[in-house]
Amino acid sequence: MPIVLIFLIAIGVIHAALTGTQAAWFAELFTTSTRTSGAPLGYQTAASLAGFAPFLAVLLAESFGWTGPAGFYGCIAVVGLLGVLSTRETWGPEQRAAVPATTEQLTGVPTQPPSQQHH
């Protein structure tokens, strides 16, 4: 029963958090001129290689018991964490400066109440 609960939490919470954010993250990894080829190429290559993970986990479980697959997936988690930590931020000072600073500049609607406006 504990394994079912862990599986439900992993799929229902952790996997949902991953798939909910990865599209925006992948889009930021590439410029607009390479986004439609770069993101899918990286994603599908990783998915193709990850397809062998269950096979490797079974081999490791037969050789080392439960610690084999646990260590394997732990190593994969570390690689993923290093990838996330090494990703550069794409929203820098230049992008912030290009965005209008106030709602009035964005909408043309004054931000002060009419009684406080200076004519």
Beta strands, then each sheet from edge to edge (+ up, - down):
end
